[in-house]
Amino acid sequence: MNQRIGVGVISLGWMGRLHTRSYKALAERYPELGIGCDLVAACDPVEGTRTWAIDVAGFRRAYADYHDLLADPEVDVVSICAPNFLHHEIALAAAAAGKPFWIEKPMGVNATQSREIAQAAAAQGLATAVGFNYRHVPAIQYARRLIRDGRLGRITNCRVWFIADYASSPDGPLTWRYDRERAGAGIVGDLLSHGADLAQYLVGRISSVSAMTDTFIKERPIPIGSGGVGHSGYTVGEEKGPVGNEDWVAVLTRFEGGVVGVLEASRVSVGPRAEYVVEVYGTEGSVRWNFESLNHLDVCIGRGDGPVQGYTRVMAGPGMPDFDRFQPGAGTSMGFDDLKAVEAAKFLISVTTGEQVAPSAGDGWAAAEIDEAVVASAADGQWHEVPTVAAVTTFGR
């Protein structure tokens, strides 16, 4: 390897463990980069997890306090995978320490926090990455190429919905995710931010929104202890507490350039498991993608004649970006973990070359401004403008 990069991962829940696997995959999947990732240090408050980090994940050491990890001179880059309410303080500390960081979304619990994170990184000249991993799906990359090449004609409208069931049971635990102060606006930051980023990546900047939100499950059982990871593994008692943020959101959008759209997200739908769908329509065709079949893209170009009209299913394959790094041919599927490996590569390319190619802290701030406008619109029933951000963004490149 031409270059060794010392990696630190803060918080080893589901996403922290996925970041760890993604760093490990880099040398095999992107050998031409000449980058070797050295798992220097992990940080987690749970002693058993710290033991796991060393004995199983392969980190050389583990800390209970993230300040110690940031002070470690062998740590060159940092993954911030802690709960949302800790993102802001950790990211500002990472920037102050001069450590490029890969942070999960939502970047902050509100637009102010996200702006401060982006500005702190920019002031230090740091490369960053934000976990908008759905951009990296080969089928999405192909759809973007069709749109940019004009194959769909003039783009008129889009529909994006991120509908999930991870919180559909009223017996699910009242974790930090349902606390407004610690998690922000619930499904707005959790899934709508993904949908909004994809819409901007494919169509252009969202300039104004009109929204409504609701919370369908008003209370949940309070968990006992801290044994859970992600959305599962918790023990709950009989006592219940109030849910403090949104379960569902729907948004009308206007884009710069005149395109219009509809966005929707839910965490409590019974039926869809992770139905994350993007549809883009133009005067000469359309595309449709569903995460539950992430290796397929439905494409319709032209109107045709007679009964033979409609979508052709395109299978992701080696002709699409990054696919052949993971699979040899169409029909053999990439998965969710692979998308994070692509993201890790883009982060470290940004770090080593100085060119911001990964979704940036500026993109995270832009998504947060959309989220904040959505929440404000849902509160007063009015259209709200989405401010532009004074930061490097990559969704329009």
Residue, then its C-alpha position, 0 to 999 in steps of 0.5 A: m500500500n502506498q498510504r496507510i490511514g489511521v481510522g477511528v470510529i466513534s460509537l459501535g452500534w449498527m452504523g459504526r460496525l458498518h463503517t468498520r466493515s467498509y474501511k476493511a473492504l477498501a483495499e480489496r474493492y478499490p486497490e488502485l487507490g493504494i490506501g490501507c486502512d489501519l483500525v487504530a481506535a474505536c470509542d463506545p461507552v459500553e465496556g463489552t462493546r469496547t472489548w468486542a472492538i478489539d477482540v472481534a473487529g480488530f481495532r488496536r485500542a478502544y476508548a470510553d471517551y471520544h475526546d481520547l480518540l480525537a487526541d490519539p496521534e495515530v488517528d487520521v480520520v474519524s467516523i461519527c456514528a453516535p446518536n443524532f444528539l451527539h453529532h454536533e459536539i463530536a463533529l465540532a471537536a473533530a474539526a478542532a482537532g483537524k480530523p476529517f470526518w465521515i458523519e451519519k445523517p441527519m448531521g445535526v438535530n436542526a439546521t443551526q447545528s448542521r450549519e455550524i458543523a459544515q462551517a467548522a469543517a470548512a474553516q479547517g479545510l477538512a474533507t468530509a462525508v455524510g451518509f447519503n449512501y443511496r446516491h451510490v446505487p449503480a441504478i441511481q447513477y445510471a438514472r442520473r446519466l439518463i436525466r443529464d443526457g436528456r434521454l427523458g426530455r425536459i424533466t417535469n416532476c418527481r415523486v420520492w417516498f421512503i416508507a418503512d416499518y421499523a417503528s410500526s409496532p406500538d410495543g417498540p421501545l421509546t429510545w432516543r429516536y423518539d425524543r425531539e431534543r435528542a433526535g430532532a424531527g423524527i422521520v423528517g431527519d431520519l428518512l425524508s432527508h435521504g429522499a430529499d437528497l436523492a431528489q436534489y441529486l437527480v433533479g436539482r435544488i429544492s427551493s420551497v416546500s409545503a408540508m404536513t406531518d403527524t405522529f400516529i403512535k403517541e406513546r411507547p414503552i420505556p426500555i430497561g437497561s441499554g442492551g439494544v443495537g439499532h432498532s432491536g434488542y431492547t428490553v421494555g417495561e410496562e411504563k410508557g412515555p410520550v413520543g416527541n417527534e414525527d412518524w409521518v411527513a408529506v411534502l409538496t416541493r418546487f425545484e429551481g428550474g421549475v420542476v415540481g415534486v412530492l416527497e413522503a416518508s413514514r417509519v410506522s407503515v405496516g406492509p412496506r419494509a423499506e420501500y424507498v422509491v424514486e420516480v422522475y418524469g420527463t416529456e420523453g420518458s421516466v425512470r423508477w427505482n425501489f430500494e427493495s429491488l435496488n439492482h433494478l431500474d425501470v426505464c421508459i423512453g419514448r411513447g411507442d406504438g400500440p400495446v407495447q408501451g411502458y417500462t423496461r427493467v434494466m438490471a444493474g451490471p458492470g457498465m454502471p459505476d462501481f458495480d463490477r467492484f462487487q459483483p461479476g455480472a448483472g443478476t448477481s446483486m449488490g447490497f446495502d453494505d456495498l453502498k457504504a463501502v463506496e461511500a468509504a472510498k469516496f470519503l478517503i478519495s476526498v481526504t487524500t486528493g483534496e477534492q470533495v467527491a463524497p457527499s459533503a458536510g455542505d450537503g448535510w447542511a442543505a438537507a437540514e435546511i429542507d428539513e427545517a423548512v418542512v417542519a416550519s411549513a407543517a406548523d403554520g400551513q404555509w409554503h416556506e422557502v429553502p435557504t441556499v447554503a454557503a458551502v461546498t455541495t456535491f448534489g449538483r455536480 
